[in-house]
Amino acid sequence: MAIDEAKFKQLKKRATDAREARDKAAGQLEATMERLETEFGCTTIKAAEKKAAKLAKDADIAEGEYDAAVEAFEGEWNAHLED
């Protein structure tokens, strides 16, 4: 099956665009992995997922402690603050 010049140019452009997109994605992945290692000490996606889960759990715990502290503060000081 022979293709004409226009079809060839179209296919060549699609291949070039695909290579550029691949290279861009690879660069973004590399930058993300470097950031994960620098900021969080993670060298794999799996390690980053574990770290994210732990951080989310820690945030939930901290939020609960904060809510309890606010509730205790308001219980003790609310009458004085309303004056």
Buried (B, 14 or more C-beta within 10 A) or exposed (E): EEEEEEEEEEEEEEEEEEEEEEEEEEEEEEEEBEEBBEEEEBEEEEBBEEBEEEEEEEEEEEEEEEEEEEEEEEEEEEEEEEE
